[in-house]
């Protein structure tokens, strides 16, 4: 994994985290891993996605698909198996460059893809509003972990252990968030 792909995300405000990763291209391949339910289920969450602005999304989180041999912490067992569904609505659909959708109750996530030679720069921005604000550090650590799994899939390398990485990142992002700018 490239060193820049291990960098933590940055909080531009206490409600927004931005994570930048460099992925092996081409851009259409990366786009497919964002929108194809089967491919997305291997690094994040499966579920159907209606390919248009205003389209409905049903994210299905079942981490047994990502880390089948791992035992999650007690409070995350429901995420491992049987999983849960999260409805979302597409806010931006601009293939193969921008995908944005609502996330949880009061958040949205945006993926921006830019070609860089044979690689693709992915900029992920997660914005929390209202009730989701206390969860921003969990979202940040979760995205960091899931993007590490996406990179491993795209590079054809072993994926990192999910649950140990999740616990470590949660603590790291809580420290980073405490130092975030106030505006």
N, C-alpha and C positions, 0 to 999 in steps of 0.2 A: 504494500500500500504506500502511495506517495505520502511524504511527510505532511504536506499541506492538507491531506485528507484526514489527518488525525487532530487538526486544530479544533479547539472548541468553537462553538458558535458565539456570536457577540450580541449582547443586548443593546440595541440602539435606544431603547426606553425600557422601563420596567415591564411593559406590556408587549414587547416585540423582540423576537430573537431571529437572527439571520445566520445561516450556516452555508458556507461555500465549499463545494467539492469539485474535483476534476475527475471526470469519468471517461473510460475508453468509449469512443464513438463507434459508429456514426450516430448522429443526433436522433435519427428515426428509431434506432435500437433503444436508446435511452427513453424516448417518448413512449415506446411500447411497454416498457417496464413501469411507467407511471399510469398507463390507462388500460392495459390488458388485465382483466381480473385474475387470470391464472398466473401470469408473470408477477403481478403486484402481490399476490398472496404468498409468494416465495420470499419476500423481503419486508413486507409491511402488512397489508390487509387486502383480502380479495373482495369480491362483490361486484355487482353490475354497475356500470357507469354509462349514462346517456350522453353521447358525445356532442354536446352543444351548450352554449350559454343558457343557463336556466335548467339544464338537464339534472335529473335526479341521480344520486349516487347512494349506494348502500354498502358502506365499508363493513367487511366482516373480519374482525380480529380473532384469529385463532393461532396463537403462537406455537402450538404443537406443529403447525406446518413449517415453521421457521427453525425451531429447536426441538425436534421430536424426542431427543434423549435427555433433555434437561428437566430438572425439577424446579419449578418456580417457588418464590417465597409464598408463604401461606396466603397473604392478601392479594396475590396475583394469580392464584390457581384458576380462577374463572376465565382469565385471559388466555391461559395456556390451553385449557380444554374445559368446557365445550366452546368457549369463545363468546363474543357478543357482537351485535350489529349497531352501527352508528349511521343514521341518515345524514346526507349532505346534499348541497345544491351547488352546481358549477357556477362560478362567478365569472370566470374567463376561460375560453376555449380557443386557443390560437395555435393549432398544431404546426410544427413540432416545437414551438418555442415557449408558450406560456400556458400553464394549467393552474387554476385557482378554484378552491371550493371552500364552503363553510366546513367547520370542524368543531365537533362537540356542540355545546349550546351557544357559546358566545365567542367563537374564534373563527379565523379563516387561515388557510395555508396557501401559499403561492409558490409554484415551481417555475423558475425561469431558466431556460436552456440556451446556451450560446456556443456556437462552434468555435473551437480553438485548435486549428490544424486537424489532427486525427482524434483529438479529444473533445469533450463537451464540458463546459463549465455549468454546473448546476448551482443556482442560488435559491435556497429554500428560506422563505420568510413566514414565520408563524406569528400572527397577531391575536392577542387575547383581549377581550372586552368584557367588562362587567363581571359576571359570575365566574368566568374562566380565569380571571387574572391570578388567583392563588395557585392555579395549576401550571403556570407558564414554565417553571423550572422542570416539572415532570415532562411536559411536552418537549422542551429543549433536549433533555437527556434522551427521551424516546426517539426523537428525530435523528440525533447523533448516532444512536445505536442502529436504528433501521437503515440509515444511509451507509453505515459500515457493512451491513449485510448486502445492500444493493451493490456496493463496490465489489465485494467478494464474488457475487454472482456474475457481474459483468467482466471481472478479471479472471474468472475460473479458478479462484483460490479458496482455501477453506474459510468458512465463516467464523467470526469470533464467537465465543460463548455469550449467549444472549443475556441470561439473568445476572451473572456476575458483572457484566459490562453495565447493565441497567442500574444496579445498585451503586456502582462506582460513579457513573455519570450523574446520577441524581444528586449526590453530595457535591460533586464538582460544580454543577450548574447552580446549586443553591448559593455557593460562594460567589460565583460570577455575577449572579443576579443581585446580590447584596451590594455589589460595587457598580451597578448599572446607573447611567445618568438618569436624573429624575424627569427629564422632559422628552 
